[in-house]
Amino acid sequence: MTQANDLNKSKFKKLKLEAANLILAGFRRPAYAGVLQRHTKQSTYACDLLLDAIGRKIQVKVAGGLSENRMCCCAAVHGLPYLISPLTLDLIEESSASCPRYLVGEIALNPARLRLTLLPFLGKSDDQTWVCVLEHWMDEAC
């Protein structure tokens, strides 16, 4: 009985790995970055990230006022294949005394993981701009 359970777990683990590989198809670099653009009529932001391998783009949308002193906001990652709906995640403030405020969130696709980081950038015009960084990796256990 134990051998049959081990065989089923092994097949399920392979299936999860294959699903993660399909969802992350097109990712070639460990991280992608872009500048969030504010939607003029709403307090939402969006950023398009172009993938290397197939020229497909992924869009990251952030809801909430980033210019306000919020501790968290919500984000969605659109355009990943084989998913019925976009991936959503909460971005929570990570800060220390030596760094400016930035927001981080993570999604587990077992065994793949995505990490979204929003970093503030203060340009010459004194308008705060947000840089979006999307990282991906596979858990080492797989």
N, C-alpha and C positions, 0 to 999 in steps of 0.2 A: 504494500500500500504506500509506503514512504517513497519508493522509487517512482511510482506513478505521480504522486504529488510533486516531487522534484522535477519530473519531466514537464508537467503542466506549468509549474512556476517558471521554468526555463523558457518555454514557448511564450508565455505571457510577457516575460521580460524582453524577449526578442521583438515581440509585437509592439511593446511600448517604445523600444529603441527605434524601430522602423518608423513609427508614427512621429516621433520627435524629429527624426531625420527628414521626413517629408515636410513637416511644418517649417523647419529651418532651411529648406532647400533655397539656394541662392545666396546664403550667407557665406562669405569667404574670409572676411576679416573678423577679428574678435570683437570689434566695436565700430559703430557708425555714429556720425554726429551731424547735426544741422541746427539751424537757428529757428526758434519758434516765432511764428508770425501771428500777431494779434488780429482776431476777427473784429472788424470795425463796429459792428452793431451788437455784439455779445461779448461777455467776458470769457471767451474761449481763445485758445491758441492752437496752432497746428504747425507741423513740421513734416516735410517729405524726406524720406531717406531712400536713396537709390541703391539697390543691391548690385553687387559686382557681377555675379555669374549670368544672370538672365535679364538684366535691365529692368526688372520689376521694382516698383516702389512700395514702400511701407509708409503709412501715414500715422504719426503720433498726434493725438488730440488731447489737450489738457483743458479741463473745465475749472473755472474759479479764477479769482483775481490774483495773479502772481505778483503784481505790484504792491498788493496789500500785505500786511504782516500776518499771513496765515501760517499755521503750523502744518497744514496738510492740504492736499487737493486730490482730485481724481483724474486719471489718465486712461486712454484707450489706445491700443495698437491695432490698426486696421491694415488689411492686405495680406495677412499671413494665410497661406493656402491650407485647405482641408479643415478649416474651422467654420462652424456655423455662424458664430458671432465674433466680434472683435474681443481681444483680450482686454480686460479692465484691471486696473490696480490702483491702490492708494499710494500716493507719494507723501512721505513723512519727512519733516525737517530733520536734517543732520547738521549739527553745528558744533563748533568748539570756539574757544576764546581767540584762537589764531586764524580762523577761517571765516569767510562770509557765509551767510545762510545759504544752504542748498537743499534740494529735495531728492529723495531716493525711494524707489519701490522695486519690488522683485516679484516675478511670476515663476512658479514651478510648473513645468510641463512634463515632469517625470519621464525621462531622466534629464531632459534639457531644462535650462534655466535662462530667463531673460532678466536683466537689470536695467532699469531706466533711471537716469540721473539728470536733473535739471540744475544747471549751473548759472549763476548770475554773471553778467558781463556789463560793466559800466563803460560806455563809449564816450566819445568826445562831446556828443550832444546831451550828456547827462541823463539820457533815457536808459532805463535799465532794460537790457536785452537778455533773453534766456537762451542758453545753449542746451540742446537736448542730446544726450549720449545714450545709445542703446547697445548694451553688451549682451553676448550670449556665450554659453558654454554647456558642456555635458558634465553631469555629476561623475566623479571619479569611480564610484562604485559600479558603474556600468561598463 
